[in-house]
Amino acid sequence: MFGGHWSVIEVKLVNRRGRSRVVEEGLKQVIRYRDSIDREADAWLVVFDRTPAGRALPWAERLTWEAMACEGGTVTVVSG
């Protein structure tokens, strides 16, 4: 909690299942955490791609930032 407001942050690593599967699972997890703490809390999912293919990309292509609407609210997904 910072300044009287909760932020829920989940960190995931891309694995052999691929980025989309990791993001899908991470979204469900961070929403579940957020709902158990405070439904008005900010929800963040941070995904690091440490695979050889992901690491080969320049940061300008690797780093993404998007708001994803999902059941129960919006999650900000940051990938790098």
For each residue, the residues with C-beta under 8 A, 3 or more apart:
1: 4 5 6
2: 5 7
3:
4: 1
5: 1 2 41 42
6: 1 34 37 38 40 41 42
7: 2 41 42 43 44
8: 30 33 34 37 41 42 43 44
9: 30 44 45 46
10: 26 29 30 33 44 45 46
11: 46 47 48
12: 22 23 25 26 45 46 47 48
13: 22 47 48 49 50
14: 18 19 22 47 48 49 50 51 54
15: 18 22 51
16:
17: 21 22
18: 14 15 21 22
19: 14 22 23 47 49 54 79
20: 23 24
21: 17 18 24 25
22: 12 13 14 15 17 18 19 25 26 47
23: 12 19 20 26 27 45 47 77 79
24: 20 21 27 28
25: 12 21 22 28 29
26: 10 12 22 23 29 30 45 47 77
27: 23 24 30 31 45 68 70 75 77
28: 24 25 31 32
29: 10 25 26 32 33
30: 8 9 10 26 27 33 34 43 44 45 75
31: 27 28 34 35 43 70 71 72 73 75
32: 28 29 35 36
33: 8 10 29 30 36 37 43
34: 6 8 30 31 37 38 39 41 43 72 73
35: 31 32 39 72
36: 32 33
37: 6 8 33 34 41
38: 6 34 41
39: 34 35 72 73
40: 6
41: 5 6 7 8 34 37 38
42: 5 6 7 8 76
43: 7 8 30 31 33 34 73 74 75 76
44: 7 8 9 10 30 75 76 77 78
45: 9 10 12 23 26 27 30 75 76 77 78
46: 9 10 11 12 77 78 79 80
47: 11 12 13 14 19 22 23 26 77 78 79 80
48: 11 12 13 14 79 80
49: 13 14 19 53 54 55 62 79 80
50: 13 14 54 55
51: 14 15 54 55
52: 55 56
53: 49 56 57
54: 14 19 49 50 51 57 62
55: 49 50 51 52
56: 52 53
57: 53 54 61 62
58: 61 62
59: 62 63 80
60: 63
61: 57 58
62: 49 54 57 58 59 79 80
63: 59 60 78 79 80
64: 77 78 79 80
65: 76 77 78 79
66: 76 77
67: 74 75 76 77
68: 27 74 75 76 77
69: 73 74
70: 27 31 73 74 75
71: 31
72: 31 34 35 39
73: 31 34 39 43 69 70
74: 43 67 68 69 70
75: 27 30 31 43 44 45 67 68 70
76: 42 43 44 45 65 66 67 68
77: 23 26 27 44 45 46 47 64 65 66 67 68
78: 44 45 46 47 63 64 65
79: 19 23 46 47 48 49 62 63 64 65
80: 46 47 48 49 59 62 63 64
